């Protein structure tokens, strides 16, 4: 393996009620209460030890249905083009996705979560706990997102999703 190539393998599968990419709300904040499960391969189940004590977890996954790479695009919350690295769009060079979800419970190798914004059947790459002490920052800037009103984000962020 050369220094510029990496091989990742799925450690499980993410299941959700989201069956169509075009109808998934764009972030977990727009999916309040939407339930899903993460089925971790049994060989990794021991790694879930002590995770139950966390209220939220980051899921890292592969955008397996994204077929293109776009270095500039118009994200849902903007009418202007932005660089891919200034967005969370799936058309990235490495197709890496990340979502912060609420951990409800763990039973064996299955994690029950809420606030799910991930396509059903998505391959899971990793899980990490949200730790407020390290992950919550004060006095932050959110680039072009700071110009998007909360009302506009609430409407556009849902895309075509209907509960």
ABEGO torsion letter per residue (X at the ends): XBAABBBBBBAEBBBBABABAAABBABAAAABGBBBBBBBBAAAAAAABGAAABABBBBBBBBAABABBBABBBBAABABBBBAAABABABBAAGBBBBBBBBABBBEABBBBBGBABBBGBBBABBBBBBAAAABBBGBBAEAAAABBAAAAAAAAAEABBX
